[in-house]
Amino acid sequence: MATYAIGDLQGCHSHFLELLDLIGFNPTRDRLWLVGDIVNRGPDSLALLRSLITLGKCVTVVLGNHDLHLLAVAAGATHQHRGDTLQPVLEAPDSGILLDWLRQRPLFYHEDEYTLVHAGLLPDWHIEQAGQLAQEVETVIRSDRFQSFSRTMYGNTPDRWQDQLQGEDRWRVIINAMTRLRVCSVEGRLNFSYKGGLSAIPQGLLPWFEIPWRSSQNTTIVFGHWSALGLRLTSNLIALDTGCVWQGCLTSVRLEDRKVFQLPCEQH
């Protein structure tokens, strides 16, 4: 049995199938870990969702910001943005089944020495705490409260974790960290304005994973979201967003031996 972690798919269904052929994926024996953002901007989110449901329990997916955006649009809480490619999912005869499946996905998954999350973790959070915080938000997403919360889910404040945060402010910080985080201050204050690579990060900010006092350093975190970062493999990090939807490539890492598989992605 092998576990293959795969970067942001963003509706690139044909490339996903090609990558499964490249790695020799066997659904009766192997597992897939997907870092989120499985929908939007690419050409075929509908077919991709259907394929993932068909694959069943061999697939573990965490929610990304684009996945939450689809759920918020479906709930009537926001409108589609320029460049969104979500309409086929919303109009599909099985839309309800697909959206319900997506709502049941976690924000965070931990197994043995690996943690799967879309964007990152705040330096304050140790792994057990992060899992508990994710479950708080997952309960809301799967409940009738999500329609109301999704109207205030977007926003950049509060920009710092505090244990005493409650309600929508608390949930928003958790979502922002796990689905939008790239850089923060050394004190752990969130920043969402910077989306470039490592070489041009503004003074006073650091990649979330380089905060020296980060509480989650003793586990290997598998994540995506930051396409300008690209593939990054260290002893405790596996970054997998290599910009498939931006004509980059789709990347998978086999967790057992860290072997890298990459598929070039032509322009859509």
For each residue, the residues with C-beta under 8 A, 3 or more apart:
1: 29 30 31
2: 29 30 31 254 255 256
3: 30 31 32 33 254 255 256
4: 23 25 30 31 32 33 252 253 254 255 261
5: 32 33 34 35 116 222 238 240 252 253 255
6: 9 16 19 32 33 34 35 240 250 251 252
7: 35 224 240 241 242 244 250 251 252
8: 35 36 37 38 64 224 225 227 240 241 244 245
9: 6 12 13 15 16 34 37 38 42 48 244 250
10: 37 38 39 40 41 42 45 66 244 245
11: 38 39 40 41 42 43 44 45 48 85 245
12: 9 15 16 42 43 44 48 244 245 250 265 268
13: 9 16 17 42 43 44 45 47 48 51
14: 17 18 43 44
15: 9 12 18 19 244 250 263 265
16: 6 9 12 13 19 20 48 51 250
17: 13 14 20 21 51
18: 14 15 21 22 250 263
19: 6 15 16 22 23 250 252 261 263
20: 16 17 23 25
21: 17 18 24 25
22: 18 19 252 261 263
23: 4 19 20 252 254 261
24: 21
25: 4 20 21 30 32
26: 29 30
27: 30 55 56 58
28: 58
29: 1 2 26
30: 1 2 3 4 25 26 27 58
31: 1 2 3 4 58 59 60
32: 3 4 5 6 25 55 58 59 60
33: 3 4 5 6 60 109 114 116 222 255
34: 5 6 9 38 52 59 60 61 62
35: 5 6 7 8 62 64 116 117 118 222 223 224 225 240 241
36: 8 61 62 63 64 65 66 67 117 118 179 224 225
37: 8 9 10 40 64 65 66 67 118 224 225 241
38: 8 9 10 11 34 45 48 49 52 61 64 66 67
39: 10 11 42 45 48 49 66 67 70 86 89 102
40: 10 11 37 45 66 67 69 70 84 85 86
41: 10 11 66 83 84 85 245
42: 9 10 11 12 13 39 45 48 85 244 245 268
43: 11 12 13 14 85 268
44: 11 12 13 14 47 48 88
45: 10 11 13 38 39 40 42 48 49 70 85 86 88 89
46: 49 50 88 89 92 98
47: 13 44 50 51
48: 9 11 12 13 16 38 39 42 44 45 51 52
49: 38 39 45 46 52 53 89 98 101 102
50: 46 47 53 54 94 98
51: 13 16 17 47 48 54 55
52: 34 38 48 49 55 59 61 101
53: 49 50 56 97 98 101
54: 50 51
55: 27 32 51 52 58 59
56: 27 53 59
57:
58: 27 28 30 31 32 55
59: 31 32 34 52 55 56
60: 31 32 33 34 109 116
61: 34 36 38 52 105
62: 34 35 36 105 106 107 108 109 116 117 118 178
63: 36 67 68 102 105 106 107 118 141 179
64: 8 35 36 37 38 67 68 118 119 179 224 225
65: 36 37 68 69 118 119 179 180 225
66: 10 36 37 38 39 40 41 69 70
67: 36 37 38 39 40 63 64 70 71 102 105
68: 63 64 65 71 72 141 150 153 175 179
69: 40 65 66 72 73 78 81 84 86
70: 39 40 45 66 67 73 74 86 89 99 102
71: 67 68 74 75 99 102 103 141 146 150
72: 68 69 75 77 78 150 153 154
73: 69 70 76 77 78 79 80 84 86 90
74: 70 71 90 95 99
75: 71 72 146 147 150
76: 73 147
77: 72 73 147 150 151 153
78: 69 72 73 150 151 154
79: 73
80: 73 84 86 87
81: 69 84
82:
83: 41
84: 40 41 69 73 80 81 87
85: 11 40 41 42 43 45 88
86: 39 40 45 69 70 73 80 89 90
87: 80 84 90 91
88: 44 45 46 85 91 92
89: 39 45 46 49 70 86 92 95 98 99
90: 73 74 86 87 95
91: 87 88 95
92: 46 88 89 95 98
93:
94: 50 97 98
95: 74 89 90 91 92 98 99
96: 99 100
97: 53 94 100 101
98: 46 49 50 53 89 92 94 95 101 102
99: 70 71 74 89 95 96 102 103
100: 96 97 103 104
101: 49 52 53 97 98 104 105
102: 39 49 63 67 70 71 98 99 105
103: 71 99 100 141 142 146
104: 100 101 142
105: 61 62 63 67 101 102
106: 62 63 109 134 138
107: 62 63 117 118 134 137 138 174 175 178 179
108: 62 115 116 117 130 131 133 134 178
109: 33 60 62 106 115 116 117
110: 114 115 116 127 131 219
111: 114 116
112:
113: 219 220
114: 33 110 111 219 220 221 222 255
115: 108 109 110 121 127 130 216 219 220 221 222
116: 5 33 35 60 62 108 109 110 111 221 222 223
117: 35 36 62 107 108 109 120 121 130 178 221 222 223
118: 35 36 37 62 63 64 65 107 178 179 223 224 225
119: 64 65 177 178 179 180 181 182 223 224 225 226
120: 117 177 178 181 182 208 209 221 223 225
121: 115 117 125 130 177 178 181 208 214 216 221
122: 125 161 173 177 181 184 188 190 208
123: 184 188 208 211 213 214 215 216
124: 161 188 215
125: 121 122 129 130 133 161 177 215 216
126: 129 130 215 216
127: 110 115 130 131 216 218 219
128: 131 132
129: 125 126 132 133 215
130: 108 115 117 121 125 126 127 133 134 178 216
131: 108 110 127 128 134 135
132: 128 129 135 136
133: 108 125 129 130 136 137 174
134: 106 107 108 130 131 137 138 174 178
135: 131 132 138 139
136: 132 133 139 140 170 171 174
137: 107 133 134 140 141 171 174 175
138: 106 107 134 135 141 142
139: 135 136 142 143
140: 136 137 143 145 146 149 171
141: 63 68 71 103 137 138 146
142: 103 104 138 139 146
143: 139 140 146
144: 147
145: 140 148 149
146: 71 75 103 140 141 142 143 149 150
147: 75 76 77 144 150 151
148: 145 151 152
149: 140 145 146 152 153 168 171
150: 68 71 72 75 77 78 146 147 153
151: 77 78 147 148
152: 148 149 155 168 172
153: 68 72 77 149 150 168 171 172 175
154: 72 78
155: 152 172
156: 159 176 190 192
157: 169 172
158: 161 162 165 169 172 173
159: 156 189 190 191
160: 173 187 188 189 190
161: 122 124 125 158 165 173 177 188
162: 158 165
163:
164:
165: 158 161 162 169 170 173
166: 169 170
167: 170 171
168: 149 152 153 171 172
169: 157 158 165 166 172 173
170: 136 165 166 167 173 174
171: 136 137 140 149 153 167 168 174 175
172: 152 153 155 157 158 168 169 175 176
173: 122 158 160 161 165 169 170 176 177 190
174: 107 133 134 136 137 170 171 177 178
175: 68 107 137 153 171 172 178 179 180
176: 156 172 173 179 180 181 190 192
177: 119 120 121 122 125 161 173 174 180 181 190
178: 62 107 108 117 118 119 120 121 130 134 174 175 181
179: 36 63 64 65 68 107 118 119 175 176 225
180: 65 119 175 176 177 192 225
181: 119 120 121 122 176 177 178 184 190 208 225
182: 119 120 191 192 194 195 207 208 225 226 229
183: 191 194 201 205 206 207 208
184: 122 123 181 188 189 190 191 205 206 208 211
185: 188 189 191 204 205 206
186: 204 206 211 212
187: 160
188: 122 123 124 160 161 184 185 211
189: 159 160 184 185
190: 122 156 159 160 173 176 177 181 184
191: 159 182 183 184 185 194 205
192: 156 176 180 182
193:
194: 182 183 191 201 202 205
195: 182 226 228
196: 199 200 201 228
197: 200 228 229 230
198: 201 207 229
199: 196
200: 196 197
201: 183 194 196 198 205 206 207
202: 194 205
203:
204: 185 186
205: 183 184 185 191 194 201 202
206: 183 184 185 186 201 210 211
207: 182 183 198 201 210 229
208: 120 121 122 123 181 182 183 184 211 214
209: 120 214 221 237
210: 206 207 214
211: 123 184 186 188 206 208 214
212: 186
213: 123
214: 121 123 208 209 210 211 217
215: 123 124 125 126 129
216: 115 121 123 125 126 127 130 219 221
217: 214 236
218: 127 236
219: 110 113 114 115 127 216 236
220: 113 114 115 235 236 237 238
221: 114 115 116 117 120 121 209 216 236 237 238
222: 5 33 35 114 115 116 117 238 240 253 255
223: 35 116 117 118 119 120 226 237 238 239 240 241
224: 7 8 35 36 37 64 118 119 239 240 241
225: 8 35 36 37 64 65 118 119 120 179 180 181 182 241
226: 119 182 195 223 229 239 241
227: 8 230 241 242 243 246 248
228: 195 196 197
229: 182 197 198 207 226 232 239 241
230: 197 227 239 241 242 243 248
231: 239 240 242 251 260 262
232: 229 237 238 239
233: 237 238 239 253 258 260
234: 237
235: 220
236: 217 218 219 220 221
237: 209 220 221 223 232 233 234
238: 5 220 221 222 223 232 233 253 255 258
239: 223 224 226 229 230 231 232 233
240: 5 6 7 8 35 222 223 224 231 251 252 253
241: 7 8 35 37 223 224 225 226 227 229 230
242: 7 227 230 231 248 249 250 251 262
243: 227 230 246 247 248 249 265
244: 7 8 9 10 12 15 42 248 249 250 263 265
245: 8 10 11 12 41 42 265 268
246: 227 243
247: 243 265 266 267
248: 227 230 242 243 244 265
249: 242 243 244 262 263 264 265
250: 6 7 9 12 15 16 18 19 242 244 262 263 265
251: 6 7 231 240 242 260 261 262 263
252: 4 5 6 7 19 22 23 240 260 261 262
253: 4 5 222 233 238 240 258 259 260 261
254: 2 3 4 23 257 258 259 261
255: 2 3 4 5 33 114 222 238 258
256: 2 3
257: 254
258: 233 238 253 254 255
259: 253 254
260: 231 233 251 252 253
261: 4 19 22 23 251 252 253 254
262: 231 242 249 250 251 252
263: 15 18 19 22 244 249 250 251
264: 249
265: 12 15 243 244 245 247 248 249 250
266: 247
267: 247
268: 12 42 43 245
